[in-house]
Amino acid sequence: MSSSTDNTNQQMNKTIRKDVDKIVDKYDIEDICAQCDAASNKTITYCRCWKSKKFPFCDGSHNAWNKETGDNVGPLVITKKQ
């Protein structure tokens, strides 16, 4: 039995910024508020499924993933109160 295990099939992130040890995105709260102000519906959505072509923003890719796998992942939704 090998002492090392290949965990690549268990990785959630299979394509995004694989050249770094850990992906960390930082946002200033004022920048997020400005994005919400600029959005027509005052809502910003961030990807949590690692499938979005617009990462770190959600593009709805989780819908196909959930249908394919039976998972229930969805985005982080940030809304500015009016």
N, CA, C and O of each residue as an XYZ file, in Angstrom:
328
protein
N       0.846     -1.184      0.000
C       0.000      0.000      0.000
C       0.882      1.235      0.000
O       1.847      1.310      0.760
N       0.560      2.198     -0.842
C       1.337      3.426     -0.929
C       1.032      4.338      0.245
O      -0.106      4.413      0.708
N       2.062      5.035      0.726
C       1.866      5.943      1.852
C       1.305      7.285      1.422
O       0.779      8.031      2.248
N       1.410      7.600      0.140
C       0.844      8.865     -0.335
C      -0.477      8.577     -1.038
O      -0.646      7.535     -1.671
N      -1.402      9.509     -0.917
C      -2.717      9.357     -1.519
C      -2.926     10.445     -2.551
O      -2.607     11.607     -2.303
N      -3.457     10.082     -3.702
C      -3.776     11.064     -4.734
C      -5.165     11.611     -4.459
O      -6.162     10.913     -4.643
N      -5.228     12.869     -4.015
C      -6.499     13.494     -3.669
C      -7.025     14.417     -4.764
O      -7.964     15.174     -4.519
N      -6.448     14.374     -5.961
C      -6.859     15.319     -7.001
C      -8.319     15.121     -7.395
O      -8.980     16.094     -7.760
N      -8.846     13.904     -7.336
C     -10.252     13.680     -7.682
C     -11.183     14.239     -6.629
O     -12.364     14.442     -6.908
N     -10.690     14.494     -5.425
C     -11.507     15.020     -4.343
C     -11.447     16.541     -4.268
O     -12.177     17.145     -3.483
N     -10.602     17.161     -5.059
C     -10.467     18.613     -5.026
C     -11.704     19.286     -5.606
O     -12.208     18.891     -6.657
N     -12.185     20.312     -4.900
C     -13.309     21.093     -5.415
C     -12.840     22.005     -6.543
O     -13.488     22.099     -7.586
N     -11.713     22.673     -6.327
C     -11.165     23.582     -7.322
C     -10.272     22.800     -8.263
O      -9.199     22.341     -7.872
N     -10.708     22.648     -9.499
C      -9.922     21.877    -10.459
C      -9.215     22.753    -11.490
O      -8.363     22.258    -12.227
N      -9.556     24.073    -11.561
C      -8.988     24.893    -12.634
C      -8.549     26.292    -12.233
O      -7.735     26.883    -12.942
N      -9.033     26.841    -11.159
C      -8.827     28.259    -10.857
C      -7.538     28.488    -10.080
O      -7.357     27.961     -8.983
N      -6.647     29.282    -10.665
C      -5.383     29.716    -10.048
C      -4.652     28.571     -9.334
O      -4.302     28.689     -8.160
N      -4.431     27.496    -10.030
C      -3.763     26.315     -9.464
C      -2.273     26.551     -9.224
O      -1.603     25.693     -8.648
N      -1.746     27.686     -9.651
C      -0.327     27.982     -9.485
C       0.014     28.542     -8.105
O       1.184     28.794     -7.817
N      -0.996     28.743     -7.244
C      -0.752     29.257     -5.896
C      -1.153     28.211     -4.861
O      -2.011     27.367     -5.118
N      -0.521     28.277     -3.686
C      -0.798     27.302     -2.633
C      -2.207     27.419     -2.070
O      -2.850     26.411     -1.775
N      -2.689     28.656     -1.922
C      -4.026     28.882     -1.366
C      -4.587     30.156     -1.978
O      -3.915     31.187     -2.018
N      -5.812     30.077     -2.450
C      -6.458     31.246     -3.026
C      -7.123     32.038     -1.908
O      -7.963     31.524     -1.169
N      -6.730     33.289     -1.806
C      -7.332     34.203     -0.837
C      -7.675     35.481     -1.585
O      -6.807     36.107     -2.192
N      -8.931     35.859     -1.539
C      -9.364     37.110     -2.143
C      -9.812     38.034     -1.025
O     -10.610     37.649     -0.170
N      -9.290     39.261     -1.036
C      -9.665     40.254     -0.036
C     -10.391     41.393     -0.724
O      -9.991     41.843     -1.797
N     -11.456     41.851     -0.099
C     -12.226     42.964     -0.630
C     -12.485     43.963      0.481
O     -12.806     43.589      1.609
N     -12.344     45.220      0.154
C     -12.685     46.283      1.086
C     -14.203     46.441      1.083
O     -14.827     46.441      0.022
N     -14.788     46.574      2.245
C     -16.247     46.673      2.346
C     -16.782     47.858      1.538
O     -17.880     47.786      0.986
N     -16.025     48.929      1.469
C     -16.463     50.088      0.677
C     -16.496     49.760     -0.813
O     -17.362     50.247     -1.540
N     -15.556     48.938     -1.264
C     -15.562     48.524     -2.668
C     -16.780     47.655     -2.969
O     -17.391     47.778     -4.031
N     -17.126     46.786     -2.037
C     -18.307     45.938     -2.221
C     -19.562     46.810     -2.265
O     -20.448     46.586     -3.089
N     -19.636     47.804     -1.377
C     -20.778     48.724     -1.389
C     -20.867     49.457     -2.722
O     -21.957     49.637     -3.266
N     -19.714     49.881     -3.249
C     -19.698     50.566     -4.543
C     -20.166     49.636     -5.654
O     -20.885     50.066     -6.556
N     -19.768     48.362     -5.600
C     -20.226     47.396     -6.599
C     -21.734     47.205     -6.504
O     -22.422     47.112     -7.520
N     -22.244     47.147     -5.271
C     -23.691     47.013     -5.085
C     -24.418     48.235     -5.633
O     -25.477     48.104     -6.246
N     -23.854     49.425     -5.416
C     -24.459     50.651     -5.937
C     -24.492     50.628     -7.467
O     -25.450     51.100     -8.079
N     -23.454     50.084     -8.070
C     -23.354     50.053     -9.526
C     -24.251     48.974    -10.140
O     -24.662     49.082    -11.295
N     -24.548     47.936     -9.358
C     -25.391     46.853     -9.864
C     -26.840     47.312     -9.940
O     -27.317     48.031     -9.062
N     -27.529     46.901    -10.979
C     -28.907     47.348    -11.163
C     -29.832     46.856    -10.055
O     -30.806     47.530     -9.721
N     -29.539     45.688     -9.482
C     -30.405     45.160     -8.431
C     -29.779     45.270     -7.043
O     -30.294     44.696     -6.083
N     -28.670     46.006     -6.931
C     -27.984     46.240     -5.651
C     -27.487     44.945     -5.009
O     -27.331     44.879     -3.789
N     -27.239     43.913     -5.823
C     -26.796     42.615     -5.319
C     -25.527     42.171     -6.041
O     -25.416     42.300     -7.260
N     -24.574     41.648     -5.275
C     -23.351     41.056     -5.813
C     -23.323     39.598     -5.370
O     -23.626     39.300     -4.214
N     -22.966     38.692     -6.263
C     -22.899     37.272     -5.906
C     -21.491     36.751     -6.121
O     -20.885     36.974     -7.170
N     -20.979     36.059     -5.122
C     -19.650     35.455     -5.172
C     -19.779     33.940     -5.279
O     -20.620     33.326     -4.622
N     -18.933     33.352     -6.117
C     -18.941     31.914     -6.359
C     -18.449     31.136     -5.141
O     -17.484     31.534     -4.487
N     -19.118     30.028     -4.843
C     -18.655     29.105     -3.811
C     -18.502     27.690     -4.354
O     -18.143     26.783     -3.604
N     -18.767     27.483     -5.644
C     -18.685     26.132     -6.209
C     -17.400     25.887     -6.988
O     -17.122     24.752     -7.373
N     -16.623     26.916     -7.225
C     -15.365     26.851     -7.979
C     -15.572     26.538     -9.455
O     -14.607     26.184    -10.133
N     -16.771     26.652     -9.973
C     -17.042     26.320    -11.374
C     -17.223     27.558    -12.254
O     -17.250     27.441    -13.480
N     -17.349     28.738    -11.648
C     -17.663     29.961    -12.387
C     -16.548     30.370    -13.343
O     -15.366     30.324    -12.999
N     -16.939     30.765    -14.530
C     -15.993     31.314    -15.504
C     -15.676     32.771    -15.174
O     -14.762     33.354    -15.758
N     -16.426     33.362    -14.241
C     -16.210     34.750    -13.814
C     -15.636     34.806    -12.394
O     -15.705     35.850    -11.746
N     -15.073     33.701    -11.905
C     -14.570     33.630    -10.532
C     -13.717     34.854    -10.196
O     -12.864     35.234    -10.998
N     -13.919     35.476     -9.045
C     -14.639     35.010     -7.869
C     -16.135     35.321     -7.884
O     -16.825     35.069     -6.896
N     -16.645     35.867     -8.995
C     -18.064     36.163     -9.061
C     -18.832     34.972     -9.610
O     -18.302     34.194    -10.403
N     -20.064     34.834     -9.190
C     -20.917     33.726     -9.617
C     -21.445     33.971    -11.015
O     -21.838     35.087    -11.354
N     -21.453     32.914    -11.833
C     -22.077     32.992    -13.153
C     -23.208     31.972    -13.297
O     -23.714     31.752    -14.397
N     -23.599     31.352    -12.182
C     -24.687     30.381    -12.203
C     -24.258     28.964    -12.510
O     -25.106     28.081    -12.637
N     -22.948     28.720    -12.634
C     -22.453     27.379    -12.963
C     -22.856     26.332    -11.932
O     -22.907     25.143    -12.245
N     -23.140     26.760    -10.715
C     -23.530     25.808     -9.668
C     -24.838     25.093    -10.016
O     -25.076     23.983     -9.540
N     -25.683     25.713    -10.835
C     -26.957     25.073    -11.196
C     -26.725     23.764    -11.946
O     -27.340     22.747    -11.625
N     -25.845     23.786    -12.938
C     -25.534     22.568    -13.696
C     -24.808     21.563    -12.806
O     -25.073     20.363    -12.871
N     -23.890     22.058    -11.974
C     -23.156     21.185    -11.049
C     -24.129     20.475    -10.109
O     -24.035     19.263     -9.915
N     -25.056     21.222     -9.530
C     -26.018     20.633     -8.603
C     -26.894     19.592     -9.287
O     -27.174     18.539     -8.714
N     -27.325     19.883    -10.510
C     -28.153     18.935    -11.251
C     -27.371     17.665    -11.567
O     -27.901     16.557    -11.474
N     -26.105     17.838    -11.943
C     -25.245     16.703    -12.320
C     -24.884     15.824    -11.126
O     -24.828     14.600    -11.245
N     -24.639     16.451     -9.976
C     -24.083     15.713     -8.838
C     -25.054     15.498     -7.680
O     -24.785     14.689     -6.792
N     -26.177     16.211     -7.681
C     -27.088     16.137     -6.544
C     -26.641     17.018     -5.385
O     -27.213     16.953     -4.297
N     -25.615     17.845     -5.616
C     -25.121     18.755     -4.591
C     -26.123     19.898     -4.410
O     -27.094     19.990     -5.160
N     -25.897     20.760     -3.432
C     -26.814     21.874     -3.196
C     -26.083     23.194     -2.972
O     -26.587     24.078     -2.279
N     -24.902     23.326     -3.556
C     -24.090     24.523     -3.364
C     -24.694     25.707     -4.122
O     -25.284     25.547     -5.190
N     -24.531     26.885     -3.548
C     -24.994     28.122     -4.168
C     -24.034     29.244     -3.851
O     -23.054     29.033     -3.137
N     -24.294     30.439     -4.368
C     -23.368     31.554     -4.189
C     -23.520     32.238     -2.837
O     -24.492     32.021     -2.113
N     -22.535     33.067     -2.519
C     -22.641     34.025     -1.426
C     -23.255     35.269     -2.046
O     -22.693     35.838     -2.982
N     -24.397     35.694     -1.538
C     -25.110     36.850     -2.079
C     -24.999     37.998     -1.093
O     -25.350     37.861      0.079
N     -24.507     39.134     -1.579
C     -24.383     40.333     -0.756
C     -25.306     41.386     -1.356
O     -25.220     41.714     -2.539
N     -26.190     41.905     -0.511
C     -27.166     42.900     -0.939
C     -27.042     44.133     -0.071
O     -26.912     44.038      1.149
N     -27.083     45.278     -0.702
C     -27.054     46.538      0.033
C     -28.485     46.975      0.331
O     -29.315     47.067     -0.574
N     -28.767     47.243      1.603
C     -30.101     47.705      1.980
C     -30.363     49.060      1.346
O     -29.464     49.890      1.205
N     -31.606     49.258      0.972
C     -31.975     50.510      0.317
C     -32.562     51.487      1.304
O     -32.930     52.599      0.926
